[in-house]
Amino acid sequence: MAKVLILGANGKIAHLAEHIFVDTTDTSLKLYLRNAERLDDFVDLHDKLTEAIEGDSTDVQNMVESMKDVDLVYANLAGNNITEQAKAVVEAMHTANKTRLVWISTLGIYDEVPGKFGDWNKKILGDYITNYAAAAKVIEDSDLDYTIIRPAWLTDKPEVDYEVTQKGDDFKGTEVSRRSIAQIVVDISQDPDKFKRESIGVNKPNTDGDKPAWY
């Protein structure tokens, strides 16, 4: 049975991934977040598969302890200090002798979003892109077997419908569902060679435009 550590386990994509893990796999989960009480109901319901751990994602030693028996680390992190969090995750994984990381980033970190949508994306996201680009560089400069996922603008549509672009390709589309991103995370956990040491853009097909249709 595989075991996955989810950093930032209270995030929207993480919640969806947690339910997919429990419903469709035999993967055991460790859920790492600042306030573990937020997930009490989920852990109580699935206590044979899940464990909640309280901690900050810049606390290297706490993450090292949490990583001891896991096969994959899935980081669903956010915040102005995202680069510091990336450094802490890399250090913790090195110390714990773990290699497989799935890291959620954002579109635009390589200036890969073309046209009017790219201009709009830069204007709306601003320094958010700069911070996430710096964090991604920390991950890419490490020797970890990472997958960086760069989603388009996220929706709550109950669908799994996506296509993938690679680093160096123009980004496609404008939106993608959180459920699609969650499914990719679960799929990687079941096939750890999938997208290994790749940075993938993820969008819903046929959603090209100057900005997301719902915005």
Secondary structure, 3 states (H helix, E strand, C coil): CCEEEEECCCCHHHHHHHHHHHHHCCCEEEEEECCHHHHHHHHHHCCCCEEEEECCCCCHHHHHHHCCCCCEEEECCCCCCHHHHHHHHHHHHHHCCCCEEEEECCCCCCCCCCHHHHHHHHHHHCHHHHHHHHHHHHHHHCCCEEEEEEECEEECCCCCCCEEEECCCCCCCCEEEHHHHHHHHHHHHHCCCCCCCEEEEEECCCCCCCCCCCC
